[in-house]
Amino acid sequence: MTPSVSIWPLAAILVSLLGALPIILSHRQPNLRESWTILIALVKLMIVASLLPGVLAGNSYVFTIAQVIPGVPIELRVDALGMIFALVASCLWLFTSIYSIGYMRALNEHAQTRYYASFAVAISATLGVAFAGNLLTMYLFYEMLSLSTYPLVTHEQNAEARASGRKYLTYILGTSIALALPAMLITYSVAGTLEFTSGGILAGKASPELLALLAVLFFPARCGRGQGRSILHFPGHF
């Protein structure tokens, strides 16, 4: 079945990405700031849930953000697997936000506005990973997720947190640039596409040796992040 073009996958991502702005602007009004957090979480969940009936009926939704190189757009695609991931992430963000409000206030935590804003950007990146229609899109949103979670890793702002943050960026950016990016370029040069397809991008196009090499490159890059959807976790996409 031909996917339906829909802007709603992009809207689901943008609602929390743009929502980080009113959260930041409300830093002097904690009640308003946290009301924005809950409202944005509810709107995101409603948008994601609105796509569920179509997916359950066997449909899929697609939206092209930009065309980078021939055959490789930055593209969102909502299918059954992505919908599961997006629903789980959206539901968890709502409940986590509610929990965080009580937790952060009870401990009188510093930099609460930065925490909520970073969390909002991170959940946008998470949905981008869930809805990624190809490897390039997934790669870009993974990088966005990695960078947006850095303030959360270093939230305490003590020596230990800063050291952890440096290691975090070194591992995720180092493996991404040195391993995942070359593997993606090799995949494109062999297959001529990075789009997730049934049976795999490299089915019948790559030797066992090349597949082993790509697995070696991708595995450390994904494991170093400890983040969701991965090319190795879902071999059908490969």
Secondary structure, DSSP 8 states (H G I E B T S, - for coil): ---EE-SHHHHHHHHHHHHHHHHHHTTT-HHHHHHHHHHHHHHHHHHHHHHHHHHHTT--EEEEEEEEETTEEEEEEE-HHHHHHHHHHHHHHHHHHHHHHHHHHHTT-S-HHHHHHHHHHHHHHHHHHHTB-BHHHHHHHHHHHHHHTHHHHTTT-SHHHHHHHHHHHHHHHHHIIIIIHHHHHHHHHHHS--B--TT-TTTTTS-HHHHHHHHHHHHHHHHTTT-S--TTT-GGG-
